[in-house]
Amino acid sequence: MSQLLLQITIKQWDKSQRSDTHVNLRAEIPTQHAIIFPPAFYTFDKHCVIDQHGGDLQADRVNYSKQENIIHFDRYLINIDTLQLAYHDPNVDQPAQILGSINNQWLQSHYQCRYSVYESELFYWLYEDVTLNALYSTNDLDEQVFLTTKPVGIYTHQED
């Protein structure tokens, strides 16, 4: 059965965790995982698998929706007709950047950001390093696909 696989790894930290030790600990966190149900789940009439790792500091951190032939997933757009993956930074006034095809091959994309969080009557900066692995597969689900194959492209986006 054909399906879209979206695996996201979110590493989060606050200002007190910016030391070299913390940076090294975050670097050891993998960005490719086996797909295990649960926590992975099907959505969009079982045509899409979402597998989230990390991002536990904010409830409902990852937003996703489908409008006509476009799936919006975090900062990414997936055109279901062309199977193109695009990145769109909502903080800049530019069109989405097309990264490439995910048709029976996978792409990996990274970005870092920070945003203010209001909690316990205080504001603080929350930093994130986000990695998306995206694949549209016409084969049966291979839970190890992101561990046993390599991406055809790796992209890094810098926040201004």
C-alpha positions in Angstrom: 0.0 0.0 0.0 1.4 3.4 -0.9 1.9 5.8 2.0 3.7 8.9 3.1 6.1 8.5 6.0 6.9 11.6 8.0 9.4 11.1 10.9 10.2 14.2 12.9 12.8 14.5 15.7 12.6 17.7 17.9 15.4 18.5 20.2 14.3 21.3 22.7 16.2 23.2 25.3 16.1 26.5 27.2 18.7 29.2 27.7 20.3 27.4 30.6 21.1 24.4 28.4 23.4 26.1 25.9 26.8 24.9 27.3 29.2 22.7 25.4 28.1 19.7 27.5 24.5 20.2 26.6 25.3 20.7 22.9 27.3 17.4 22.9 24.4 15.6 24.7 21.9 16.8 22.0 24.3 15.8 19.3 24.2 12.2 20.5 20.4 12.1 20.1 19.7 10.2 16.8 17.6 11.8 14.0 16.7 8.5 12.3 14.6 5.9 14.1 12.7 2.7 13.5 9.0 3.3 13.1 7.2 1.7 16.0 3.4 1.8 16.5 2.5 3.4 18.9 3.8 6.2 19.2 3.7 6.3 15.4 0.2 6.6 14.0 -1.7 6.7 10.8 -3.6 9.7 9.6 -5.3 11.0 6.4 -7.3 7.8 5.8 -4.3 5.7 6.6 -2.2 7.1 3.7 0.2 8.9 6.0 2.3 7.7 9.0 3.5 10.3 11.5 6.4 9.3 13.8 7.4 12.0 16.3 10.4 11.9 18.6 11.1 14.5 21.2 9.3 17.8 21.4 7.9 16.9 24.8 8.2 20.4 26.3 5.2 21.8 24.3 1.9 19.9 24.1 0.7 19.4 20.5 4.0 20.8 19.2 3.6 19.4 15.7 0.8 20.7 13.6 -0.4 19.0 10.4 -3.3 19.4 8.0 -4.4 18.6 4.5 -5.9 21.1 2.0 -6.7 19.7 -1.4 -3.4 18.1 -2.7 -1.1 19.7 -0.1 -0.2 18.3 3.3 1.1 20.9 5.7 3.4 19.4 8.3 5.2 21.7 10.7 7.2 24.0 8.4 6.9 21.6 5.4 4.6 21.2 2.5 4.1 17.9 0.6 2.4 18.0 -2.7 0.5 14.7 -3.0 0.2 15.0 -6.8 3.9 15.7 -7.6 5.4 14.1 -4.4 7.6 17.2 -3.9 8.7 18.2 -0.4 9.1 21.9 0.3 10.3 24.0 3.3 8.5 27.2 4.3 9.7 29.4 7.1 6.7 31.2 8.4 8.9 34.1 9.7 10.0 35.3 6.2 8.1 36.6 3.3 9.3 34.2 0.7 7.7 31.3 -1.1 8.3 27.7 0.0 11.7 26.2 -1.1 11.2 23.0 -3.1 13.7 20.4 -1.7 12.9 17.6 -4.1 11.0 14.4 -4.8 10.2 11.9 -2.1 8.8 9.3 -4.5 10.3 6.0 -3.4 13.3 7.9 -2.0 13.7 9.9 1.2 14.9 13.4 2.0 16.1 14.7 5.3 15.7 18.4 6.3 16.9 20.3 9.4 16.2 23.7 10.8 16.8 25.5 14.1 14.6 28.1 15.7 13.7 29.8 19.0 10.5 31.2 20.3 9.2 32.7 23.5 7.1 30.5 25.8 4.8 31.8 28.6 4.6 29.4 31.4 4.1 29.8 35.2 3.6 33.5 34.7 7.1 33.8 33.1 8.4 34.2 29.6 11.5 32.2 28.4 13.2 31.3 25.2 12.7 27.7 23.9 15.2 26.6 21.3 14.6 23.8 18.9 16.6 21.7 16.4 14.2 19.9 14.1 14.9 17.1 11.7 12.3 15.7 9.2 12.7 12.5 7.3 10.1 12.2 4.5 9.4 9.4 2.1 6.5 8.4 -0.1 6.7 4.6 -0.6 4.8 2.4 -2.9 6.0 -0.7 -1.1 4.8 -2.2 2.1 5.8 -0.3 5.3 9.4 -1.0 6.2 9.8 0.1 9.9 13.6 0.2 9.5 13.7 2.3 6.2 15.3 5.4 7.8 17.9 3.2 9.5 18.8 0.9 6.6 18.8 3.3 3.7 20.4 6.7 3.1 18.6 9.9 2.1 19.0 11.2 -1.4 19.4 14.7 -0.1 20.1 16.4 3.2 19.0 20.1 3.6 19.8 22.6 6.4 17.8 25.8 6.7 19.2 28.8 8.7 16.8 31.1 10.6 17.6 34.8 10.1 
